[in-house]
Amino acid sequence: MLTMQNEKEKIVFLDFCGTCVPFQSADRFVLFVIANYTTFAIRVRAVLFKVLLKLHLIKRIERWSKHRITSKKLILYQIKGLKENVMEEAAQQYFKQIIKPSLISEIQDEIKQKQKKGYRIVIVSGGYDIYIKYFMKYIGGSIDDVLATPLLFENGKFTGKMGLDCMAENKITYIRRHFNLDDIYSVAYSDALSDTPLFNFSNEAYMITRLPACLRTKKIMTTYYYE
């Protein structure tokens, strides 16, 4: 007789930033674009952002705004107006030059082991889908296996905006949109306690950390360490 786990589709929900690579990738992508694909308008916005940062005005803007404005959104807005094909080229080069050399080997090995056992690998990340899809191709996944924060384009140009930020509780929103929860057996990997909703949601959960775990729960079954 098959067990409940064997009857269901087996899925790994894998965080990206801090888990697959040892840094936060979203803001770093914007800095990469500014450094390598800049325009006059981008340079002007970059200077204005530095001024806001230096004068500590970003937090004040967030307090005054009726709609929450995060620094992540302001950082992203700096590269508004770039053509979609340029953004795609930047994303591909960002993966090749920054992400690929930094991939954590222990996590790659874990992914391969799970794939051999029949698990489907799904990235669930607040990083941007435009470059994470290249990671999925690299490990043998498909673009459909990326649930990440989308960048928004209009008439072939970047609007400077993103869709729903795939962070914290929003990760569960993305998962519910794409999967029938009754049909899956899920295993979660993440480095962040902000992903506690993902841990609680999953059948198994694993904490990825650089330091000994400061939090132990029955749900977080094992802690993986890397230097």
N, C-alpha and C positions, 0 to 999 in steps of 0.2 A: 504493500500500500504506500502511495506517495505521501510525503509529508506536506504540510501547508506551504513550506518554503519552496519545495520542488514543483508544486502546482502553479506557482505564481512566477511572473517575469522577474528576474533578479536584476536590480539596478543599483549602481553605485552613484550616489549624489556627491560630487567632489567639488569642494571649494577650490578657488584658484589662487588668489593673492595670499601669500603667507603659507600656503599649503603646497602648491606645485612649484612656486617660485618664492624666494625669501624676501619679497617686497610687495608693496601695494602698486598694482600695475596701471591703474586708470590715470592718475595725475601724471605719472611718469611718461605715459604715452603722449599726453599733451605736450610735455616738455620736449620730447623727442621730435614731435611734429614742428614745434616752434623753432627748434635748432636746425632742422633739416629741410623744411618745406615752407619757410616763412614768406609772408607778403608784407607790403607796407601796412595794411590794415591790421594784420596780426601783430606786427611790431608795436604799433600804437596801443593796441589793447593790452599787450604784455607789459608795457611801461605803466599804463594806468593801473593794472592789477598790482604791480609792485608798489605803486604809491599807496593804494588802498591797504595793502598788507603792512607797509611800513608805518602807516598812520593808525593802524589798528581799527580801520573803519568797517571791515567786513562784518564783525560781530554787531556793530551798531546798525548796519544796513539790515541784518537779519532781524534785529529787534523792531525796527521801524516797518519792515515789509509785512503786508497782510498775508502774502504767500511766502512760505519759508524759502530762503535763498541760502543754499549751502556753499561753502568754498569750492566744493567739487563742481558745482554748476558754473560758478564764476571762472574757475580754471578752464573748464571746457569751452566756455563762450569765447575765449581768446582766439580759437581757431575757426570761428564762424566764417563761412563763405568759401572754404576750400572745395574744389571740385571733388565729386565722389571718387573718380578714378585716382586722383592724387591721394585721397584718404586711404584708399585700398592699397596703393603702393606703399604709403607710409606704414600701414598696419603690417604688411608683409615684411618690410624691412625691420620693423620694430621686433617682430617675432624672431627673425634671423639673427639680428645683432644684439638684442637685449634679453629676450626671453629664453630662447633656445640654449644659450651658453649658461644660463642660470638655473635651469630646471633641476629640481632636487631628485637625485637618482633613486633614493629610497622610495619615493612616491611613484616614480615611473615603474619600478620593479613591482610595487604593490598593485598598480593598475594592470600590469601584464598578467600577474597571478590571478587577479579577479576576472580578467577577460578569458583566461584559460578555463576558469570554472563556470563560464557561461554568463557572466555579468555584463550588462550593458553599462557603459560609462557615460555619465551625464554631468557636464560642468554646470554648476549653479553658482554664479558669481556676480559681484557688483562691478567687476571689470567689464570692459567693453567687448561686445560680441565681434566687432570688426577684426580684432587681432586674435582673440581666443579661438576662433574657428580654425586658425592655422595650427594651433596646438592640437586640436582634435584631429586634424588631418595627419599631423605628425605621429600621433599615437595610434592611428588607424581607426579613428571614429568618423562620424559624419557631421556636417553642419547642423543637422537636426538635433544633435546631442548637446548643443550649447544653449543653456538658459542663462543669458547674461544681459547686462544693461545695454539696450540698443541705442545707437546714435541715429538721429533723425535727419533725413535728407529731403530736399524739395527741389524739383527742377534740376536735378543733377548736382546740387550744392549742399554742403553741410549747413544746417540751420543754427548751429551753436547750442542745440538742445539735445537732451537724452529722453528716452522713454522712462517707464517706471524703473527706479533704481533697484536692482536685484540684490537687496541687502536685508538682513534680519528677517522679519516677518514676511517681507515681500518675496523672499525665496519660496516660501510655502505657496504664495499666490501663483507664482510661475509654475510650480510643480503641479498644482491642482488644475491649471489650464491645460496641461499637456498629458496628464496621466489619470487613469481611473485608479484611485488609491486602493480599491478592493482587489485589484489585479496585480499588484506589485509587492515584492519583498525588497526593502531598501536598506542600504548601508551608507552611512554618511561619514565623510572625512572633512575636517576643518581645523584651522588653527585658532579660531576666534570664539570667545564666549558670546559674542553678538550672534553667533549661529546656534545658540541654545534652542531656538524654535525648530531648527533643522534637526538637531540632536534628538529632541523630544518627539519629533514627527517620525523618525526612522526606526526601523526594527533593530538595527545595530548602529552604534556611533563610536567614532574614534577621534581622539583629540591629537592634533599635530602641533608640537610645540618645540621651541628651542631650549626651554628650561623645564625642570621638573614641574609636573602639573600642580597648580595651586588649587584646583577644584577636582574633586572626585565624586562622581555620582554613579548609581547603579547603571544609568543609561550610557555613560561614557565608559565603555568596556575596557578599552586599552589606550595607552598613550604611546605614540610613536615619537622618537627623539631624533633630531639631526643637529649637526654642529653648524 
